[in-house]
Amino acid sequence: MRTRPAEPRDATILAQIHVNAWREGYKGIMPADYLAALSIQEREAQWRSALSENGLGSYQLAEFRNEVTGFCIYGPPRDETLSTRNCGELLALNISPDHWGKGFGTLLVQHVIEHATSSGWDTLYLWVLKKNTRARSLYEKLGFEFDGTEKTEQLAPGFELSEVRYCLPVGG
């Protein structure tokens, strides 16, 4: 089990993991028709572009026996209320559903925590869907705490998602 930076050649597998993790992980949280409409081909094009241009931040993936099992994205804060603080954001964490519960999420989050510490950040934060109890449980196990901040985003006309913010002091 190891991590490595994602590369443009990983776009296809990352798109597959991304779509499959959303379809399985957000079942019952997001509308079924929205999840069914997710396109691996569209996601692959987005991944190719992001990995070629170094889009949102740093892209790290987990591997086991040369098989990519998941990924995370992390970088500077997008949250305007935190943009003046010395912190970073875990923007995404997705693990292939057939590898859930095997430690790959923990491995990737620990990589981000190590990066945050070595970068001198004081805090690492993330947004997670309020109803995503599986992810919230993982983050809580790793020491993240809900800081009381919530927001709602419109996913599709007539459908809103509630997110909660979790923070982890990492030193600095």
N, C-alpha and C positions, 0 to 999 in steps of 0.2 A: 504494500500500500504506500503510495507516494503522491506528491503533488508536483506539478510543473506548470510553467506559464502556457496558456493556450496560444495556439498559432493558427494562421489562416487555414492550414490543412485540416484543422479540427472542426471546421464550420459544420460539416454534415452531421457528425455525431453529436455535437453540442445542440444543434437544432432538434434532433430526434429526442435527446434527453429533455430539453426545454419543453417541448410540446407534450411528451409523455408524462413528465412530472406534473405539469399543470393539469392535464386531463385527469390524472389519478388523484393528485393532492388537493385539487380544488373542486372535486366532485361533491355536490351538495352545498358548495359555497358560492360558486359562480353558475350562471345559467348553462344547462347542458348544451343548448344550441350554440352558445358562444364557444364553449370548449371544443365541441365537435368541428367547428369551423376553423380552428387553429390549423395553420398550414405549415408543414415541415419545410416545404420549398421556400415559402416567404421568410420563415425564420432563418433558414440557411443563408439567404441573401443578406438578411440583417446581420447575422454573425460574420459573414465574410467581410462586409463593410466595416463593422465595428473592430474586428481583429486587424484589418489592414490599416485603419486610421487610428487605432488605440482610443476608440470612442469614449465611453463614460469614465474609465479608470483602468485598473489592473484586472486582468482576467486570469484566473488560476483554475486548473482542473485537477481532479483526483483520478488516479489510475490504479488498477489492480491487475497484475499479470498482463500488462500492455493493453488492457481494456479501459477506456474512459468510462468512469462511473458517475461523474458529477462535475459541477463547476460552481465557482463563485465569482462575483464582481465586487470590487471595493475601490474606494478612492476618496477624494475630498467630499465634504458634505454638500448635498443638494438643498438641504433644508435651510431656508433663509434665516430662520431664528437661531441657527447654529453656525452660520457662515463666518462669524467673527471669532468663534471659539477654536481652540486647538484640538480639533477632533476629525475623525474620519467616519465614513459610512460603509457598512456592508450593504451593497445595493441589491444583491441577488444571491441566492443559494438554492441550487436545484440538483437533486440526486435522482438517478434513474430509479424508478419504482422497484425494480427487481433487486436493487442494492440498498433499499431503505433498512435502517436498523443495524447496519454492519459497520458503522463508524466513519463513513466517508464524509458526512456532514460535519461531524466533530473534527475530523482531520483538516477540512478546509477552513472552518472557523478558527481553529487553533493557528493555522497559517496566517490568517488575517490579523489575529491578536498579536502574533509575533511581529508582523510588519508594523502594526500600529505602535507597538512598544518601541521598536527600533527607529521608527520615524519621529518619536517624541510626542506622539499624540497623547492628550490627557484622557480622551474618551472615544470609544467606538460605539456608534449607534446604528440602528436599523429600524425599518418599518416592516411590520408583519400584519397580515390579515387578522382581524380580531377573532374570527371563527376558525383560524388555522391552529387548532390545539396541538397538533403534532409538532409543528415548527416552534410554537411558543414553548412547548415542553423542552425541546432541545436547547433553545436559547437560555431558558431558566436554569437548566442543568449546567450550562457552561458559565453561569454567573451573571448573565444579563438580567436587568430588572425593568419592568414596565415603569416609565417615568410619569405616567398620568396624562400624557399627551395623546390625543386621538385626532384623526381626520377622516373625512369621507370623500371618496372620489367616485365620479360617475363612470362606470365601465361601459354602459350602453344606455340608450334612452330608456328611462324608467327603472334602471338597476344601478344601485350604489353599493360600494364596498366600504366597510369601516376598517381602518388600519390603526394600529397602536404602535407607539414608539418605545423601543427598548434601548437601554444604555448600559455600557460596561466601562467602569474606570480602568484604564490600562497604564496609568503612571504618566511618565513624560519627563 
